[in-house]
Every structure is written in C-alpha cells, then in structure tokens.
Amino acid sequence: MSSPSPKSPEQNDKNKKYDRQLRLWGDHGQKLLESSKVCLINATALGTEILKSLVLPGIGAFTIVDGEKVTEEDVGSNFFLDEFHIGTSRAQAATETLLELNPDVRGDYIDDFPDHVMSQTQDFFNHFNVVIATALPEKVLMPLSKQLWSANIPLLVCRSVGFLGYVRLQIREHTVIEAHPDNEAPDLQLDRPWPLLREHLEQTDVPNLGTKERSHVPALTILYYYLQQYRNENGGLLPKTYSDKEKLRNMIRDSLPNENDILEENYEQAVKLVNVCVNCTRVPNHIQKILDDEFCTNLTSESSPFWVICAALREMVQSEGALPVRGSLPDMAADTTSFISLQQLYMRQAQSQAESIYRRAMQISRALGQSPDSISETEVKLFCKHASELQVFRGNCVADEYQTSSPSASLHLEDPESLMFYYVILRGLESFISEYNTYPGQFDDHVEPDVLKLKTLIGKLLTDWGCPTLVISDDRVHEVCRYGGAELHSVSAMLAGCTAHEAIKLITHQYKPINNTFIYDAITSTSATFVL
Amino acid sequence: MSDHQGVLQNRWGHLRKVLERPGPFSHPEFEPSSEILDFIMTTCKVLVIGAGGLGCELLKDLSLMGFKQIHVIDMDIIELSNLNRQFLFRHEDIGSSKAEVAASFINRKVKGCQVTPHYCKIQDYDETFYRQFHIVVCGLDSIVARRWINGMLISLLNYEDGTLDQTSIIPMIDGGTEGFKGHARVILPGVSACIDCTLDLYPPQITYPLCTIANTPRLPEHCIEYVKIILWPKENPWGTAIDGDDPQHVTWIYEKSLERASQFNIAGVTYRLVQGVVKNIIPAVASTNAVIAAICATEVFKLATSCCVPLNNYLVFNDVDGIYTYTFEAEKKENCLACSQIPQTLSIPDPDIMKLKNLIELFCDSAAFQMKNPGLTTYVNGKNKTLYISTIKSIEEQTRDNLNKTLLELGLQDGSEVMVADLTSPNVLTIRLKFPNKNVAS
C-alpha cells in the first residue's frame, strides 16, 4: 500500500483546537470572533466566568474595567482570583489569569471605575463589539446605557445574587443571516418549478416505471407527478386542507400495481413530504416585514451590507414572487444519478439566483457611493441560502426602561408564578444599593430591617408603574435579603455561560439573541424571558 | 488546612449567608447552622464522573461551592481539540490523563480542596468504591457509561421487606450537552426516574443502510461510510483497525472518500466531515458546558445542604433561539429494566422460528433494551448453560453455532430464564421467556 500523499488538507493546529466549535458556527463565524473586541466591566465571579467562555473559543481581545481591589470573599467565589491577589487590582489579577487560558487572545485592563473612565475618555466604550457589565450600580448604568445606545454598541447587563440572576440585552439594531433553526421544511418549490426543473421532472412517467426503476425514483419526482395529477383533477389548485392532502397521499399510496405490496421507502417518503412540501411557495411574513423595512427601502451610503443585499433581494422577490430557492435537498431513497441530477438542478438554480442578487447588490452599493469591496460574493451566497431565516432585532434602551413606567413589566405581575417578580425585586435591590450603598441583608443583624426598607423601595417602584403594591410576596423579598448580596459561584457560572453565548451571537451574527431580559431562578431551576 | 483558617471566615462568606440564615424557600428539613458548611467541607464526598467539558466545569464549580472531598474518574487523555472548552488543560498537558491534570489544577488553585483522580474506566471499580460517596455527578458523553453507573447505584440500594432503606440512596446528577443544547437531571435511585426509565429520550444513532453505502451513495457521508466499512477491511492499509486520532488513517479515508464521491458526482466531502464521521464527533462549546455543569453543581449543593428543594427532576436547555429552559418531572417506568424490581418477561411468538441471533438482535435494536453486546446464559434442567458470549474468544468459538439454532432447539421453554450480561449495566438481567401455548407453537 502506498503511503498517503501529503497534499491532503490535514488541519492546522488552530483548526484542530477549535474543531468542535467550527462545526457549529463555521470558519466565517470564527473569523468574526477572532477579530472581535469585548469589554467587561467589573471582574466579579460572574464577569470572569463570562470572559472565560469567550477567551476559550478565541475572541480577538478583551479589556477589563474595574476599580476594585481583590477581597477574601472574591477569592471564595471567583476562580480567576487567588489568595496572593488579595488587596491588588481586581482588573489586573483577572486579566492575567484569564490570559493563561488561550495564547491566541489578547487582553488588557483599566484599574479604574467605569464612571471615571467614561468621564476621562468620552467614547472609551464605543470601540468594542460588545460591552458586558456585571454588578454595575444604577447611577453608572444609566449614562453607559445611553452612550452605547447612541453609538449602537450592544450592551449586556448581568447580575447574580444568591439563587437569582438576570441578563438584559440592550441593542439598537441587530441583524442575523444564519439563525440555525432546529427544524426547517425543505424548500422544493414544486408548486412553481422553474422551466429546467419542470422539464426534468416531467421526463419520468412515474406510474409506468418498471419494478426496478420504481424503487429508485426519488420521492420528489413521485410527489411532483401526483401533485400534477391532483391539480389536473382539482382545477389547478394545490391541496390545502388536511383532507385535500390526504387525497394526494392516497393517490400516492394507491399507485402501486399490486394492492398487497408494502409501500417502498421512496413512496413512503413522498407521502411524508406531502404535509410540508406542496404548499404554495410564498415569502414568509417576517421576511416580507424585513423587505418592507424602512432601512431596506431607504438606503443611504451608511447602509450596512445586510440592508443593501436586502434591497437587491427585495427586487427579485417583487419580480419572482418568491425567495431564491435554498438549493439543498434532503436525502431521499433513490439511485445515485437521479438524486444527484435533481440536487444539481436545485443547486444551480440557487447559484444563478445568488449571482444575480450579487450583481444587483453591487450596483446598488456603487450607486450609494459605497466602497466596491463592501459587498462580498460569499456573503451574498450565504444570505440567499438563508433568506428565509433572516432576522432583524430592534431593542430598547435600558435607561429609558428605568426612567419610564414599565407597563410590559406590570403585564406579567398578575400571574403569581411569574419570574417577573424577581425583576421587580432586583430593580428594588438596585435602588437599595443606590440609597444605602450596601446590599440588603449584607450584615447578619440587618436582615429584618432591610426587608422593610427593600419592601418600601419596591412599593415605590410599583406605585410609579401604577401597579398594586401587594403583588410582591413578602417571602420573595425576604429570600433576596437572606442572600445579603452573596454571589454563589454555580449560579454565576450558569448565567455566565448564557451571557457568553449571547455575546457570541452578537459578534457572529448567527443564532437569535434574547429579547431582551432573561431571569434565572435557581431555587426552582426555572427561567423566563421578558420583553421590557 | 489550618493555615487557611484565618481567611476562611470571609472567604466563604457568600456560602455562609445562604447556609446560616433561614429562608422561605428552603427544604422543610433545612436548619441553618455553621455545621452545614463544615459538613460539605469535611465529610461530604462527591464523585465526578468524566473530566472533560462538563467535568472540568464541575470540579471548578463544586470546589467553589465549598466541597473539598471530591473524586474524579476519567479514562481519557488530553487532546488538542479539548482546549476550546476544557479549561483546566494547557497545550503542554496534551497526552496526560484528564483526571490527573484536572485534579492537580484544582488542588493547586483552590486551597484546601482535595480532588482525588482516578485514571481508569468506571467499570474498573466495584461497589465498595462507589459506596463511599454521598453524591455522584456525571459529565459523560456516553449513554452506555451513564446506564452502567445508574445500574451500579441501583445495585447499592437496600430493600428490607420490600421497603427501600433511604440511607442506601446515593443521588445521581446527570448532565449532558450537544452543541447549544443540554440537559441536567436529578436521579434518586429507586425513588425517581432513572436513566433506563427514560431510555426512549435518547435518539438512536444515525446509520445508513448497507445497500445505499455499497450501491447508491447520494451523500458525502455515504462515501465516507463506504471507505470505513467496506474499503478499509478489504485493503487494510496499515494492518490495524481505524484509529480516528491517527492523521494518516483519516487522510487515507479522506482521499478514498473523495475518489468515490467524484465517481458518483457527489459534492461535499471535506476533511472535517470525514473526521466527524470517522470519530462520530459531537460539536461542543465552552458556554453550554458551563451552563449545564453549573446547574448540576447547584443541584449537588442543594442536595448536600437542603438549603433549597432540589430540581424535580429534569431540565432541558437550548440557547440557539434566545435562552430556553424547560423543567419537568420525568416519570419512573413501572417495569424499568434497571430500577423496577419487577421480573422482566419477554413474549416470543415464534420460538420454533426465532433463532438465538434474532433474540440478540432484539436486545440490541429494541428501544426498551438498547444493549450493545449482550452475553446470554440460561439454566437447562437445572444446569447452567452458556448460550452465547462474544466477549471471550474461546467461549465465542464454542457457542457460535448456537446463533443459528432456534430457541426451541436450544432447549428453552415457556418460563425459561435467560441471564443477560451487557456493557450497559454492571448487573445481570434475568428475563423470563414467555412462549405461546404448545398447541399453537407446534
């Protein structure tokens, strides 16, 4: 046996190291990650655990802003701080230890408080792809939130107290091309085959195939044949209702020459495809909404590639009445040639549609006076392939949420089991910190009086929102005072994993981020997400 | 530990607040006191199974939640592809035992913590080892290993007059991840749903029909499987079994797969895909492992301290679309193979036709058994008879002929008991065969 030739693309060390994640977000996702810059405000246990799950997969660089010194309690809950760090800069200690995790990542720190940093260098935080803040007092959160909102930099605000935690995403606009949906119906467009596809499918006289050929014909060809027959018998209409579809399924089932024959695998698959693949191909509502978005219809020279490509896509949809075909087929029992020729038809159609969208997007971009390399062909191809998954998120500003009454919060307060109660209590906790400069229940002999003080503050919030103050149970307020601001490592680690992945979503523009407030209750091991 | 007593007071201040103060949502039996922290630090012994993605996180989480008597068991060594998430390992650790490197890292980092590593298989230890623990946490990627430890903990249960002795229960917390999905569950062996009770939650592995692989490939995976299953045994380029970690092997498979794919006009064979298929790689990221391990560690803490009611009993997690968790109570299966105490019966409609190999196939393929390599013995006329055992070469040769005999030919009767031993359990399963009455059978 000859030895293998060396030309094979055996992976380099970096690809090997990141192999398990490259299988998820791909080389293009990794590239975005590796050029990203993340800022962490406050290297609490929660904060360093978030950075850990970002440094390991290989972000480009991080900066920690923290004016605190390491305490004994920090060492007890924070894996990245050691006893010998006690009394030294928390930002520096955490930076040095985190950098040991991955030599590919750069990191630096500012040993100063974030409000001071902001007042010294106005736009300091505007240079990051994501800013993550933990244990940030309200009086610093407000100006930071406003500043990042106007700079359109995503902000993740997190807090971990005892068995409770929350993550809030503030983002003005975020676009996603690859949402990675769990289940997606195949995109076959059998109701509107393009000429080449129709010609190909009509070559096969399905009912008159020999035994051998019959067992090798792809489900798609079978389905198309009987769909045509159905339409011929039903005034050209597509099957819509369950009974319509059952009729089509029976046509396929009954097509076997011998009644006692069991349905062959490909026929079985054709029957299964009926439910999802004979519908009228149309543009999904959420995609139409994106195409009609003002950002898509009123482009400027500042428009992002996403919106420029959207505008090109919009024109195609207007003339064709459908999104470009996805270009991939699910596997079907068939012989190689019939399957591959079908697969190639879909692939080529997708390619040619993507090419024309690319050409159009380039024209639009040029007309806007944008640089010629602002649109890449690879991106357009990706965009077309995932055209039915596109997502646009528009959030709101945390500062606005704090300064106005929040009717969406009160909506959930009628349900006594809702985790929204903890949002209200955590807001109360923040007021408590602002007012008394300590956590409620921080000192053993203050728990009971702090319960009363916290209840008063929560009552004030609820009155401001026009909600009855009785809705918050004393037990829940008492539980939060029991914690006395304790940060439990495992609760922080759970929230940190979640927050780190939210940051990865924002950086890679893949997967759907939270909208917009996540609450975790480790007492009952439950969680909930609210739009605030 | 004495030289750290000075800082202990403040260092564990976070935990003290939760353990030394009463709370409205704590377990009914919770009595706040400083003794609880003493218990988890000095007495409570926790076993972590697996020192991989979940295991590294679990060791860190448990050591910072105050646990000091921790054992960790893992048979694997560290590879480069572990480093994107298994954060206790560095490049220079590649090739060393995961359990040993992880344990020494934690012991160095968290003063006073005593992690004891075991660089071996879980099957290398018997019940005397497992009996010493208060709680077992699993961070495994193998269902077989999960079922084995599940069976082990069930075999440690004491029943007196049919009543379960509560002190013999060792709770098992099981975590698992795949990409951005994961689960965490709490199992009280003998009390709540065990791994075997919920076997149907595990999807069967994807396999491709042999005729597709051999004759009508359509996907790149079909081409790779062809090289793996048909071409490799035929050409056997290095005279050994495929080693997915040997780049020469993977490269050979890659090139042959590419050749086959181009013959059939199939696109999409890449080195990465070949590696994925050959090694059956499950994608993994740091964040999901962090989340699931943290939930598991929180449950260990709750069980050990009673400071909160534990998870009842199953949580699923997914953060592809927002962050989603769902908590539900998995139900104990009345006739569970592993934990039910109910003798298992198996109806055989055609013992005159069914061959021993069909019975073995049934044990492997049916959703209820999902065995891997069962060995079968029985009693015929009061004497022990080996029907088939594949794992010992000499016995395999002696019993191979039995595979093609029918159950009747082997002397099995209605009510015969077959003892089945398999990788999926440390315990031998007794199955009583039920044949139709003789008039019909003959």
Interface residues (C-beta under 8 A of the other chain):
Chain A: M1 S3 P4 S5 S8 P9 E10 Q11 D13 N15 K16 K17 Y18 D19 R20 Q21 L22 R23 L24 A45 E49 K52 S53 L56 P57 G58 T71 E72 E73 V75 G76 S77 N78 F79 D82 E83 E100 L101 N102 P103 G162 F163 V167 A179 H180 P181 D182 H216 D331 M332 A333 A334 D335 T336 F339 I340 Q343 Q344 G441 D444 V447 D475 R476 H478 E479 R482 Y483 G484 A486 E487 L488 H489 S490 V491 S492 A493 M494 A496 G497 C498 A500 H501 E502 I504 Y511 K512 P513 I514 N515 F518 A522 I523 T524 S525 T526 S527 T529
Chain B: V7 N10 R11 W12 G13 H14 L15 K17 V18 R21 P22 G23 P24 F25 E57 K60 D61 L64 M65 L80 S81 L83 N84 R85 F87 R90 H91 K109 V110 K111 G179 F180 A184 T212 T216 P217 R218 L219 E235 P237 W238 P247 Q248 V250 T251 W252 Y254 E255 F264 N265 I266 Y271 R272 Q275 G276 I281 I282 P283 A284 V285 A286 S287 T288 N289 A290 V291 I292 A293 A294 I295 A297 T298 E299 F301 C308 V309 L311 L315 D319 V320 D321 G322 I323 Y324 T325 T327
